[in-house]
Amino acid sequence: MTYSPQSAPRFEQKTLISINSSTSFRLAHTTLYQPVLEHIRTLENHIQKVLSLSGQLIEKQTAVDVGSFELHQLCREDSYDE
């Protein structure tokens, strides 16, 4: 018997893992990844907190800068009056 690329396969190809075991395989891996997912959630919460605090700090710094600008301007105006 000779091989030809056009010949049909004589045996059906089957996957090594059945559909049922594939589902259980994925579920097992989900439980293995659980600590990693929790760590990612913790990191996301920390990042959100840092972003929130950074925003508050920027707002306060802007208010301080504007306030100090106004004080400098008042000092200049006072020095011109003398």
RABELBEL-V390720 format. One record per helix or strand. SS is the DSSP state (h for helix, s for strand). FROM is the first residue (numbers start at 1). TO is the last residue. Records with the same first field share a line. If there is no record, write none. Layout:
SS=FROM-TO  FROM-TO
This chain:
h=19-81
